[in-house]
Amino acid sequence: HRDVEAFPAADRAMTFSEKIFALHALPPLSELGEEELAVIAEIARERHYAPGATVFAAGAVPPRLLFVCAGAVVNARGAGQGCMPGAVPLLLERPLDQAWVAGPGEGALCLQVARSHLFTLVQQCPALVVGLLGEQTAPPGRP
């Protein structure tokens, strides 16, 4: 992932164009068309997580779809969770067995989509589901 400094400061929101650019840079989303990226960018809300801040609580289904644009989200063992952490547990409505937090160094800059918008997103961007599942089943070492 890119450095947090490459994006706007927490006191300035990302523009619509910056959201599209950030989403397109994520490997599972790079194959989506501009219209699909625009749908995601329209409903995604920007969120900056401070280093160590809880992103997803243990024992709960993730309440939102998260796209990590910069920084990282890690599990309790410090293992990175990719650019769309919690996507499969959210889609399958499975609780997480451990908490996931923003990376210790620079935290995480994310675009997030509330669970209530997930059905709309899946209907308007079916290729997104393929990307989500592909990201979760990618062989180790793939960026």
Steps between C-alpha positions, in 0.01 A plus 500: 500500500605856450613733774233693683686823410406443133138580589325804646547581867231382738364856513425502124267249338599313186342631183283273286789471249746411777264225618478353149879517462554333839248223427644435154847458654382201708580172318156339525332819378742592222297290256175685571372755251476870571122481551534225760776689682279809496217306667736391778653847536157659527393295803840446664590720794856586588636404840843549652593248771777595743776243556365216715136615478243220485363457149293184559417349841550133578186287517296719266420497129678796337243784481640646180699425188842658529747599229848574641644775282813572705661359809385158620247304703647213701364220718593435863813312386611797287429330168382731222142450385531623141324791336146377577509356852187333624336476156430126505382491866269792416359331189454168682387667825767325706640656816874567522698287741732788592508878490658680205673832557664777297869439437739609774715725282269735315151372570269462201316718255188316386191540291210319662156390385232432760349151503165660410646600160656161429201357311489805271872475441480130411213564258666794327855360505484119472868491403576633847388172661736308271781737603416467869500123493809488279689725739418274794610184316816642336818303553735633770745759378270651240487877541 
